[in-house]
Amino acid sequence: MSLWHGAKARRAAGAALAVVALSVSLSACGGGDGATKEGASSSSSAPGDDKPKEESGPTVPDTSTTLATINGSNGFQVLVHTAVRDEGGFLTVTGTVKNTSGSNESVPIQWNGLESQIKAKGRSFGGMTLVDKTEKKRYYVLRDTDGNPLTTTGITRLDGGASATFFAQFPAPPESTSQVDLQLPLMPSATIEIS
């Protein structure tokens, strides 16, 4: 009997230790909402750091400018807001796609592009390309190591009058290139300025 009670006690102690270890590791991960109770100090801020922390949330593209407006015959309008060179040799294009019709419409599947690897990843703007007429080069949407396109994904339908923002990342053309033509299947081409 004493052996059985000893094993039971060891299991209970092991379970208690596991609960304590789990709670310590969860609190170390910062599972809270970032707020501290009155009188409590935040261990994540450095002493003397009185600057408010920026809220992390979804990144919204700058829609204050419009480089191009592309009107398609399929009821969709694409507004291109920015084409910015990033550090590391990338060019990121941001914009808004609008359903200008009065009815719910499916986003054209052709916007995915023709490549089977991209098509297998679901709806995206993977078919978008940039054309540098000066250098006579076409740039395709970049992919990560798993073959996912570095662009907005998952937009399948838009209600009548609704809009959604998007981004697409490309290899950057040479510094000497200041304009490229943006092409999206089923839509007319548009020349945009690179900043």
C-alpha positions, 0 to 999 in steps of 0.5 A: 500500500505504501508503494502505491501511495508513494507513486500517487504522490509522485504523479501529483507532484509531477502534475503540479510541477508541469502546471507551474512550468506551463503557467510560467512559460505562458506568462513569459510569452506575453499572453496578455493584452499588454495592459498592466494593473495599477501599481504593477510594473511592466517587465517588458519596457526598459527603464527610462523608456517612456515612449508609448508603444505602437499597437500591432495590427493589420498593415493598411496600405497608404491610400492617400495617393493614386498612381493609376486607375484601371477599369475592367469590363468585368465590373472591377476597378483597380486603384494602384496607390504605391510602388515602393522600392524596399531594402533588399531589392524588392518592389512592393505595389499596394492598391485597392480592388473595387467591385463597381457593379451593383451585384456580388461578383467573384474575383476573376480566377485568372488573377491567380496566374497560369502557373500550376504552383500558384494556382494550387495555393488558392486565390491571389494576385499571383498573375500580376506582372510588371513590365520594364519597357526600357530594360525589356524585362517582365517581373513576376510576383515573388514566392516564399520557400513554400511556393506561396505568392508574396501577395494578398490571398483569399479574396474570392468575392466582393459584394456590389460596391465593396472594396479590398486592399491588396499588395504584391511584391516583386524583384525591384527593377534597376534604379534607373527604371522609374516607370513600369507597366502593371498588368493584371489578367483581364484588365488593361495595362497601366503605367505607374511611377516607382518611388 
